C-alpha cells in the first residue's frame, strides 16, 4: 500500500528536557453505586478530593531541585452488583506518559483536518499506528498516526481530525494502551447492543404470550356465548332487568377503583416539597441566606423543618461545557431534625432540596364478624364488633358488605345498609333471597356495594342488618364482612 502524503496545517515541536522527578494529581476513584467515597477515605475539610504523589525517576532529588508534573489519574472499581461496569485504571498509562514527557527527548505533533488530507481517506487509506509522510515547515517527515477522530454533524462525517506524532516512534507501548482503550469502548458498545437485542427478543416473546392469552380469552368468550345459547334453548328463565343491573353495578365498581387509583396518583405527584437556593436567595418562604460557617463556604441557610421526612440534598456547580450547564457533584440524605439543617456552599454552587410532605395513602378495609345473632323482627340492628373509624379525612371510598343468613325464608324481607357517622349511605332490601321451597338451602349471602364514600376525620362507618322473617332461626346471621378501600390523607 502506498504511504499517504499529508499536509500539516499547524505543527508543534516539543523539546523535552528533564523537568521533574515526581508526578502528582487528582485520584478520581469511581466506586460502586450505594457506596460513599467519604466512607472509604477521611477528608480533612469539605470540598477536598483524593490525590496522589508518585516518583518517576529512580534518582531522588532534594531541596529546590525537586520538581513535580501534574498528571491526573482515574480508577473504576469493580461492581459485583452491576456486570456492565468494567473495572479499569489509567494509572499505568498516565504515569508512563508523564515519565516519557520529562525525559530529554523531542518530537513533532500536529492535527490534520480534511483540507490537509487531500484525497486520502482515514480508515480506508491508513489507520491508527500507520506511518505517513507529513509536510511540516516545507519538510517531509515520517510520523505515526496516533489518533483519528471523525467530526459528525446530523449523522454524517463532515470533517476529520487526524493526529500525527505526539509520541516517539519507539513508544509502541503508549499506542497499545490507547488502542486498548478504544477496544474497551467498542466492547462496551457491543454489550449495549446485545442488551438492546435481548430486550427486543424478550419483548417479542412477551408479545407472543399476550397474543396467546388473548386467543384463550376469545375462546372462553365464545364458549360462554355457546352456554348462554344453550340456556336460552332450554327455556331457562332469565331476569334481564336483574342482569342489566348487575352489569351496571360491576362497571360502576370498576370505574370507582380506577378513579381511586387516579386520585391517589394525583395526590402523590403533588406531595414533594422542592427548595432551590443560590447565594442570591431561596425559593422557600422565610428562608434567609446568611454567611457560611464551614471552610470553603461563603453562604448558607437554615432548611425548613421536614416534619419527619428525609431530606435529599443535591449540590450543583457550573459545568465546563457551557456557562449555563449545571453539574451535580455532591448529594446526600439528611435525617429529619426538629429545627431543620443548616446547609452552606461556595459562591458558584446552587443547592436543591427535596423532601416528602404530608400526603395521602390508599387505606384497605377488611373487617369480619362471626359472632352469630338474630335481629329483632323488622328492626335495623348494628353489627357489634364490626366497623371502621377514619383516622383522617377519607374520600373516594368503595366499600362492600356481605351478610350470610343461615335460613333465609322466601318472601320475607332481608336488608343490609351502610352508615357513615350515623347517616345511611347505602342500602339494599330484598324479598327474593330465600329458596323457592322449604326443601331448598336457606343459607344465602346478601351483598351490597357502596361507592363514592367520604368519611370525615374521626368518624365511624357501621353496618346494620334487618329481617322481617317470623321465625328467629330465619333471621339468624352467621357472618358479616366489611371490605374495600378509600383515599385517606396523611397526618
C-alpha positions in Angstrom: 0.0 0.0 0.0 1.3 3.5 -0.9 2.3 5.6 2.1 -0.1 8.6 2.3 1.3 12.2 1.9 -0.5 14.7 4.2 0.0 18.4 4.8 0.1 19.7 8.4 -1.9 23.0 8.9 -0.1 23.9 12.1 2.6 21.7 13.7 4.1 21.8 17.1 7.7 20.9 18.1 8.0 19.8 21.7 11.5 19.7 23.2 11.6 17.7 26.3 14.3 18.0 28.9 14.4 16.6 32.4 11.7 18.6 34.1 10.5 16.6 37.1 11.3 13.6 39.2 7.8 13.1 40.6 4.2 13.4 39.5 1.1 14.5 41.4 -2.6 15.0 40.6 -6.1 14.1 41.4 -7.1 10.4 42.0 -10.6 10.0 40.5 -12.0 6.9 42.1 -15.3 5.7 40.8 -16.9 3.4 43.5 -20.0 1.1 43.1 -23.4 2.6 43.4 -24.5 2.8 47.1 -21.0 3.4 48.4 -20.0 6.9 49.5 -16.3 7.8 48.9 -16.3 9.5 52.3 -17.0 6.2 53.9 -13.6 4.9 52.5 -11.4 8.0 52.9 -11.4 10.6 55.6 -11.1 14.2 54.2 -9.6 16.9 56.3 -12.1 19.6 55.1 -15.2 19.7 53.0 -14.6 20.0 49.3 -11.2 18.1 49.4 -10.6 15.5 46.8 -8.4 12.4 46.6 -4.9 12.9 45.3 -1.6 11.1 44.9 2.2 11.7 44.6 4.4 9.2 42.6 8.2 9.2 41.9 9.1 8.9 38.3 12.9 8.8 38.4 15.0 6.3 40.4 17.3 9.2 41.3 15.8 11.2 44.2 16.2 15.0 44.2 16.1 17.2 47.3 15.7 20.8 48.1 15.0 23.2 45.2 15.9 20.5 42.7 12.7 18.6 43.5 10.2 19.3 40.8 6.7 17.9 40.0 4.5 17.4 37.0 0.7 17.4 37.1 -0.9 14.1 35.9 -4.5 13.2 37.0 -5.5 9.6 37.1 -8.8 7.7 37.2 -9.7 4.3 38.6 -13.1 2.5 38.2 -13.6 -0.1 41.0 -15.3 -3.5 40.4 -19.0 -3.5 41.0 -20.3 -7.0 41.8 -23.9 -5.8 41.6 -23.5 -4.5 38.0 -21.8 -6.7 35.5 -21.9 -3.9 32.9 -19.4 -1.9 34.9 -15.9 -2.6 33.5 -13.2 -2.1 36.2 -10.2 -0.2 34.7 -7.4 2.1 35.6 -5.3 4.6 33.6 -2.6 4.9 36.3 0.0 3.0 34.4 -0.6 4.8 31.2 -0.7 8.3 32.7 2.5 7.7 34.8 4.3 6.1 31.8 3.3 9.1 29.7 4.4 11.5 32.4 7.8 9.7 32.7 8.3 9.9 28.9 7.5 13.6 28.9 10.0 14.5 31.5 12.8 12.7 29.7 15.3 14.5 27.4 13.5 13.9 24.1 11.8 15.9 21.4 9.0 15.1 18.9 6.7 16.6 16.4 2.9 16.5 16.5 0.0 18.0 14.5 -3.7 17.8 13.9 -4.6 17.4 10.3 -8.1 18.3 9.0 -9.8 17.4 5.8 -8.0 20.2 4.0 -4.7 18.6 4.7 -5.8 15.1 3.9 -6.4 15.7 0.3 -7.6 12.5 -1.4 -6.5 10.3 1.4 -9.4 8.8 3.5 -8.9 7.7 7.1 -9.7 4.0 7.9 -9.5 3.4 4.1 -6.0 4.5 3.1 -4.5 4.5 6.5 -5.3 3.6 10.1 -4.1 4.3 13.7 -0.5 3.2 14.1 0.4 3.5 10.4 3.4 5.6 9.3 2.5 8.5 7.0 4.5 11.3 5.2 3.7 14.7 6.6 4.8 18.0 5.2 5.8 20.3 8.1 7.6 23.6 7.6 8.2 22.6 3.9 10.0 19.5 5.0 8.6 16.0 4.6 8.9 13.9 7.7 7.5 10.4 8.6 5.2 10.3 11.7 2.9 7.8 13.2 -0.9 8.2 13.1 -1.7 8.2 16.8 -5.4 9.2 16.8 -8.3 9.6 14.3 -11.4 11.5 15.2 -14.4 11.9 12.9 -16.3 15.1 13.2 -20.0 14.3 12.8 -22.9 16.6 12.2 -26.5 15.5 11.7 -25.4 11.9 11.3 -22.8 12.5 8.6 -19.0 12.8 8.8 -18.3 16.4 7.7 -14.6 16.5 8.7 -11.7 14.6 10.2 -9.1 15.4 12.8 -6.1 13.1 12.3 -3.4 13.5 15.0 0.1 12.6 13.9 3.2 12.4 16.1 2.8 13.4 19.7 4.7 10.3 20.7 8.2 8.9 20.0 8.3 6.4 17.1 9.6 3.8 19.6 6.7 4.5 22.0 4.7 1.5 20.9 3.5 0.7 24.5 1.6 4.0 24.7 -0.1 3.4 21.4 -1.1 -0.1 22.6 -2.6 1.3 25.7 -4.6 3.9 23.7 -5.8 1.2 21.2 -6.8 -1.0 24.2 -9.0 1.9 25.5 -10.7 2.1 22.1 -11.2 -1.6 22.2 -12.8 -1.4 25.6 -15.2 1.2 24.3 -16.0 -1.0 21.3 -16.7 -4.0 23.7 -19.0 -1.8 25.8 -20.9 -0.6 22.7 -21.3 -4.3 21.7 -22.6 -5.1 25.2 -25.1 -2.3 25.0 -26.3 -3.5 21.6 -26.5 -7.1 22.9 -28.6 -5.8 25.8 -30.9 -4.0 23.4 -31.2 -7.1 21.2 -32.0 -9.2 24.3 -34.7 -6.7 25.3 -36.2 -6.8 21.8 -36.2 -10.6 21.9 -37.9 -10.6 25.3 -40.5 -8.1 24.0 -41.3 -10.3 21.0 -41.7 -13.3 23.4 -44.0 -11.3 25.7 -46.0 -10.1 22.7 -46.4 -13.8 21.6 -47.6 -14.7 25.1 -50.0 -11.8 25.2 -51.4 -12.9 21.8 -51.8 -16.5 23.1 -53.6 -15.2 26.2 -55.9 -13.0 24.0 -56.7 -16.1 21.9 -57.6 -18.1 25.1 -59.8 -15.2 26.3 -61.6 -15.2 23.0 -62.1 -18.9 23.1 -63.5 -18.6 26.6 -65.9 -15.8 25.5 -67.1 -18.0 22.6 -67.7 -20.9 25.0 -69.7 -18.6 27.3 -71.8 -17.4 24.4 -72.5 -21.1 23.5 -73.6 -21.9 27.0 -75.8 -18.8 27.0 -77.5 -20.0 23.8 -77.9 -23.5 25.4 -79.6 -21.9 28.4 -81.9 -19.9 26.2 -82.8 -23.0 24.2 -83.6 -24.9 27.4 -86.2 -22.3 28.4 -84.2 -21.2 31.4 -85.9 -18.1 32.9 -83.6 -15.1 32.9 -84.5 -11.8 34.6 -83.0 -9.4 32.0 -83.5 -6.3 34.2 -81.6 -8.0 37.1 -78.7 -9.0 34.7 -78.5 -5.4 33.4 -78.5 -4.1 36.9 -75.7 -6.4 37.9 -73.7 -5.5 34.8 -74.1 -1.8 35.5 -73.1 -2.3 39.2 -70.0 -4.1 38.1 -69.0 -1.4 35.7 -69.6 1.2 38.4 -67.3 -0.7 40.8 -64.5 -0.9 38.2 -64.8 2.8 37.4 -64.7 3.6 41.1 -61.5 1.6 41.5 -59.9 3.4 38.5 -60.9 6.8 39.9 -59.5 5.8 43.3 -56.1 4.9 41.8 -56.0 8.1 39.6 -56.9 10.2 42.7 -54.1 8.6 44.7 -51.6 9.1 41.9 -52.5 12.7 41.5 -52.2 13.4 45.3 -48.9 11.6 45.5 -47.5 13.5 42.5 -48.2 16.7 44.4 -46.6 15.5 47.6 -43.0 16.6 47.2 -41.5 19.8 48.6 -38.7 21.4 46.5 -36.4 24.1 47.7 -33.7 25.7 45.4 -31.2 28.2 46.7 -28.2 30.2 45.5 -26.2 32.9 47.1 -28.8 35.4 45.8 -31.8 33.8 47.5 -34.1 30.8 48.0 -37.4 29.7 46.6 -38.9 28.8 50.0 -40.8 31.4 52.0 -39.0 32.5 55.1 -35.6 31.0 54.2 -32.9 33.7 54.6 -29.4 33.5 53.0 -26.6 34.1 55.6 -22.8 33.6 55.7 -21.4 30.1 55.6 -19.7 28.6 58.6 -17.7 25.7 57.2 -14.3 26.1 55.5 -14.6 26.9 51.8 -18.1 28.2 52.0 -19.4 31.7 51.7 -23.2 31.4 52.1 -25.8 29.2 53.7 -29.3 28.9 55.0 -31.4 27.1 57.6 -33.5 24.4 55.8 -37.2 24.2 56.8 -38.4 21.5 59.2 -39.1 18.4 57.1 -41.6 17.1 59.6 -40.1 13.7 60.0 -39.2 13.2 56.3 -35.7 12.5 55.0 -34.2 15.4 53.0 -32.4 14.8 49.7 -29.7 17.4 49.3 -28.1 18.0 45.8 -25.2 20.4 45.2 -24.5 21.7 41.7 -21.9 24.0 40.1 -21.4 25.4 36.6 -20.1 22.9 34.1 -17.2 23.5 31.8 -19.1 22.6 28.6 -21.4 25.6 28.7 -21.8 28.6 31.0 -25.4 27.6 31.6 -24.7 23.9 32.2 -25.0 22.7 35.8 -23.2 19.6 37.0 -24.2 17.8 40.2 -21.0 17.0 42.2 -22.5 16.0 45.6 -25.6 14.6 47.1 -26.7 13.1 50.4 -29.6 12.2 52.5 -30.2 14.3 55.7 -32.2 12.7 58.6 -35.1 14.7 59.9 -34.4 17.2 62.7 -37.0 19.3 64.6 -35.4 22.5 63.6 -34.1 21.6 60.1 -30.5 21.6 58.9 -28.0 24.4 58.3 -26.6 24.0 54.8 -23.8 26.1 53.3 -21.9 26.2 50.0 -19.4 28.2 47.9 -20.1 31.1 45.6 -20.6 29.1 42.4 -22.8 26.5 43.8 -26.6 26.1 43.9 -28.5 23.7 46.1 -31.7 21.7 45.6 -33.5 20.1 48.5 -36.5 17.7 48.1 -38.5 16.0 50.9 -41.9 14.4 51.2 -44.7 16.4 52.6 -47.9 15.0 54.3 -49.8 13.3 51.5 -52.4 10.6 51.2 -52.5 6.9 51.0 -54.9 4.1 50.0 -56.3 2.5 53.1 -57.6 -1.0 52.8 -60.6 -2.1 54.8 -61.1 -5.7 55.9 -63.4 -6.4 58.9 -65.1 -9.7 59.8 -67.7 -10.6 62.4 -68.6 -14.3 63.0 -70.5 -13.8 66.3 -73.9 -15.1 65.3 -77.1 -13.3 66.3 -80.8 -12.9 65.3 -82.0 -9.3 65.0 -85.5 -8.4 66.3 -88.1 -8.8 63.6 -88.4 -5.7 61.3 -85.7 -3.7 63.2 -82.4 -2.4 62.0 -79.6 -3.7 64.3 -76.0 -2.5 64.2 -73.5 -5.4 63.9 -71.3 -5.4 67.1 -67.6 -5.7 66.7 -67.7 -4.6 63.0 -66.9 -1.2 61.7 -64.0 1.2 61.0 -63.1 4.7 62.0 -61.3 7.1 59.6 -58.1 8.4 61.3 -58.1 11.4 58.9 -60.4 12.7 56.3 -61.2 10.0 53.7 -62.7 10.2 50.2 -63.3 8.3 47.0 -64.1 5.2 49.0 -65.6 1.9 47.8 -66.9 -0.5 50.4 -68.6 -3.9 50.1 -70.8 -5.5 52.8 -71.6 -9.3 52.7 -74.1 -10.8 55.1 -74.7 -14.6 55.4 -78.2 -15.5 56.6 -78.5 -19.1 58.0 -82.0 -19.9 56.9 -83.5 -17.2 54.7 -87.3 -17.5 54.1 -88.8 -16.7 50.7 -91.0 -13.6 50.6 -89.6 -12.3 53.9 -87.7 -9.0 53.9 -83.9 -9.1 54.3 -81.8 -5.9 54.3 -78.3 -4.6 54.9 -77.2 -1.0 55.0 -74.0 1.1 55.5 -73.9 4.1 57.7 -71.2 6.9 57.9 -71.4 8.8 61.1 -75.0 7.6 61.6 -76.2 8.6 58.1 -77.3 5.9 55.7 -75.1 5.9 52.6 -76.1 2.6 51.0 -79.0 0.2 51.5 -80.4 -3.0 49.9 -83.7 -4.8 50.8 -84.9 -7.9 49.1 -87.7 -10.5 49.5 -86.2 -12.9 46.9 -83.1 -14.3 48.5 -84.6 -17.4 50.1 -85.2 -20.7 48.4 -88.3 -21.3 46.3 -89.5 -24.3 48.5 -88.9 -25.5 52.0 -86.7 -28.2 50.6 -84.1 -25.6 49.3 -80.9 -24.5 51.1 -81.7 -21.3 53.1 -78.0 -20.4 53.6 -77.7 -17.2 51.5 -75.2 -14.4 51.2 -76.6 -10.9 50.6 -74.2 -8.3 49.2 -74.2 -4.5 48.7 -71.5 -2.3 47.1 -71.4 1.3 48.2 -69.2 3.7 46.0 -68.1 7.3 46.4 -67.9 7.3 50.2 -66.5 10.2 52.1 -65.7 10.0 55.8 -64.8 12.9 58.0 -61.8 12.5 60.2 -62.5 10.6 63.4 -66.0 9.5 62.1 -67.1 5.8 62.1 -68.5 3.5 59.5 -71.0 0.9 60.7 -73.1 -1.9 59.2 -76.8 -2.7 60.1 -78.9 -5.7 59.2 -82.7 -6.3 59.2 -85.1 -9.2 58.7 -88.9 -9.5 58.6 -89.0 -13.3 58.9 -91.3 -14.7 61.6 -89.1 -17.4 62.9 -86.0 -16.5 64.9 -83.9 -19.1 63.0 -84.9 -17.5 59.7 -83.4 -14.2 60.9 -80.1 -15.8 62.1 -76.9 -14.0 60.9 -73.8 -16.2 61.0 -71.2 -14.0 59.2 -70.8 -10.3 58.2 -67.8 -8.9 56.1 -66.9 -5.3 55.5 -64.2 -4.8 52.9 -62.9 -2.2 50.4 -60.7 0.9 50.4 -60.6 4.7 50.4 -58.1 7.5 50.0 -57.1 8.9 53.4 -55.0 12.0 54.0 -51.8 11.5 56.0 -51.4 13.1 59.4 
